[in-house]
Amino acid sequence: MSMTKKLKIVLQKKIVSLKAVYYRHATIYGIAISVLLITMGAFVFYFRYPFAYDFSNFYAEDGKDFMKNIIEKGPLGALITPFNGYLIVGQYLVGIAAQVVNQIFGNGFETLAKAVAVASYVFWGTVCALPFMLFRKRLGILLSIILSVLLWSTPFGSYDYAVIGTIGNLKFAFLFIATLLVILRNDRLLISKRYQFYLIDIALLICVLTNIVSVAVLPFVLMRYINELKIFFTKRKGFIALLKTPSFISLAVLAILSAIYILAVKLRGIPDLPGYLDGPLDKSTLALIGYRSTLYGITFPVNYLISNVYALIALIGFFVAVTLLVIRRVKQNLVVATIVIFALMVNVAGFVINRPGVTSFFTSFSDQAWPGLFFYAGTMLTLFLAVYLIKDDFNKLRLGVKFLLLFILGAAVMIALPAAGFTHEDHYGKGTTRPTLSSEVRRICGAPAESIVEIYPASDWQMKLDKSYICN
C-alpha cells in the first residue's frame, strides 16, 4: 500500500473519530464553534476598518441621533423613537449593547464611541456566523463554516466607514437576518419545539421594526403550513386545529403586530429628504442594479473588467444555474430558492421605489463605486443561496477534493479581503485629522461654556449633551 493511500486512510479515520466526538457533545461544540466564529469575525471586521476603534469618535447619526437618544431618553425610550418615520429597534439594540459594554469596561463618555465600534464588530461577526449557528445540520459543519468565513469579505464599496464600527447602516443586514429566519422557521428538521418558534418570531419582529422591508418576506412563513391549508381549502376542515397550534398562534401575533406597525408608519408618513437620492428613475441602469444587488459583491475584485453585456450574461447564467439546481432537488431547494430570490428582488425594489435617484449612480462597474453599502444584503443572500444549493454535491466530494476547495477558499479570501476593506487613503487621511472623542472631552471639560461635541464630519454634525454627563 502506498504512503499516500495510508495517509488518506489515517485521515479518514481521524475525521470519522472527530465527527463521533462532535456529535456526542454536539450542543457544547456547536456553541464553542459559534463563539469562535463570532470572535474571529469581529476581529476580521476590526482589521478591515480599525479606524472606528483606534481613532474613536461618533460617525454622523450615531452620535447626533442614536446614542444621544439612548443617553437622554434611556434604552426603552430610544427603542420607540422613530427615525425618518420608522423604528430602528435593531440598531438601537446594538447601541444599547455598546452602552452596557462601556459601563462595564469603559471610562464614561470618553470611551463610548470605542464601545460602539466593538458592538458593531461583534454584530457583524454574529451576522456572518448565522449560517453555522442556524443551518449546520442542513449544510454540514464544514460547509457552514466555509460560508460564514466567506461572508467576512462582504464588500461595502468605498463606504466601509459608514457600515463597520458604526450603527447607522446596519439596518440593511436585518433583511438578510429575516430571510434566514423565515427559511429556518419552515424547516421541519431544524425547528419543531415551541420555544424555537417563539424565539424566531421575536427576532423576526425585531427585523421588521428595524428594516421595514423585512415585512415582505414574512408571508413565506406560511409555507410550513401548506398541507394544513390545502386540507382546509379542499375539504373545509382542520383549520381550527391549526389555529390552536402554538407555532401558528405565535405567527398570528407576529402578523398582527407587524400589520399594526405598518399601518402606523403609513398613517404617520415617511418624511421627504430633499436632495437625498430623490432624482428621476434611470431605467437604463436597472440591469446594473440587478447585477450589483446579487453577483457584484462576489465578483468585486474584478468588476472593473466587466461590461454591461457580460454582467447581463452572468446574471442570466446565475438564475439558470439556480433553476437547474432547484429542479435537481425540488423538495429540498425550492422553498429556500423562492424565499431568497424574492428577498433579492425586494432588496432592490424597496430602495429604488423610495429613492429612485439611486439609479443614477449605477453607470459603471467600478470596484469601489458608491453606494455599495445599500445593497450588501443582496451579496450575503446570493452567497447563502449558492452554498445552500450545492450542499449535497459538496458533502459527497472526496476528502482530497474538499481540502483542495478549502485551499482555493483561503486564497480567494486573502485576495478578497484587501479589496473589500477600506482602501481610500484620501478619506482616511482626512479622518485622522478629525478630533477623537478623548480630545473632545478634554476640550469641552476645560471650557466653561462648551457642551457641543464635534463628530464626523465635524463641520456638519454635532452632538449636544449635558456637560455634567460628558465630564463625569
C-alpha positions, 0 to 999 in steps of 0.5 A: 500500500502506498504512503499516500493511500495510508495517509488518506486512510489515517485521515479518514479515520481521524475525521470519522473519530472527530465527527463521533466526538462532535456529535456526542457533545454536539450542543457544547461544540456547536456553541464553542464553534459559534463563539469562535466564529463570532470572535474571529469575525469581529476581529476580521471586521476590526482589521478591515476598518480599525479606524472606528476603534483606534481613532474613536469618535461618533460617525454622523447619526450615531452620535447626533441621533442614536446614542444621544437618544439612548443617553437622554431618553434611556434604552426603552425610550430610544427603542420607540423613537422613530427615525425618518418615520420608522423604528430602528429597534435593531440598531438601537439594540446594538447601541444599547449593547455598546452602552452596557459594554462601556459601563462595564469596561469603559471610562464614561463618555470618553470611551463610548464611541470605542464601545460602539465600534466593538458592538458593531464588530461583534454584530457583524461577526454574529451576522456572518456566523448565522449560517453555522449557528442556524443551518449546520445540520442542513449544510454540514459543519464544514460547509457552514463554516466555509460560508460564514468565513466567506461572508467576512469579505462582504464588500461595502464599496468605498463606504466601509466607514459608514457600515463597520464600527458604526450603527447607522447602516446596519439596518440593511443586514436585518433583511438578510437576518429575516430571510434566514429566519423565515427559511429556518422557521419552515424547516421541519428538521431544524425547528419543531419545539415551541420555544424555537418558534417563539424565539424566531418570531421575536427576532423576526419582529425585531427585523421588521421594526428595524428594516421595514422591508423585512415585512415582505418576506414574512408571508413565506412563513406560511409555507410550513403550513401548506398541507394544513391549508390545502386540507382546509381549502379542499375539504373545509376542515382542520383549520381550527386545529391549526389555529390552536397550534402554538407555532401558528398562534405565535405567527398570528401575533407576529402578523398582527403586530407587524400589520399594526406597525405598518399601518402606523408608519403609513398613517404617520408618513415617511418624511421627504429628504430633499436632495437625498437620492430623490432624482428621476428613475434611470431605467437604463441602469436597472440591469446594473442594479440587478447585477450589483444587488446579487453577483457584484459583491462576489465578483468585486475584485474584478468588476472593473473588467466587466461590461454591461453585456457580460454582467447581463450574461452572468446574471442570466447564467446565475438564475439558470444555474439556480433553476437547474439546481432547484429542479435537481432537488425540488423538495429540498431547494425550492422553498429556500430558492423562492424565499431568497430570490424574492428577498433579492428582488425586494432588496432592490425594489424597496430602495429604488421605489423610495429613492429612485435617484439611486439609479443614477449612480449605477453607470459603471462597474467600478470596484469601489463605486458608491453606494455599495453599502445599500445593497450588501444584503443582496451579496450575503443572500446570493452567497447563502443561496449558492452554498445552500444549493450545492450542499449535497454535491459538496458533502459527497466530494472526496476528502482530497477534493474538499481540502483542495476547495478549502485551499482555493477558499483561503486564497480567494479570501486573502485576495478578497479581503484587501479589496473589500476593506477600506482602501481610500487613503484620501478619506482616511487621511482626512479622518485622522485629522478629525478630533477623537472623542478623548480630545473632545472631552478634554476640550469641552471639560476645560471650557466653561461654556462648551457642551457641543461635541464635534463628530464626523464630519465635524463641520456638519454634525454635532452632538449636544449633551449635558456637560455634567454627563460628558465630564463625569 
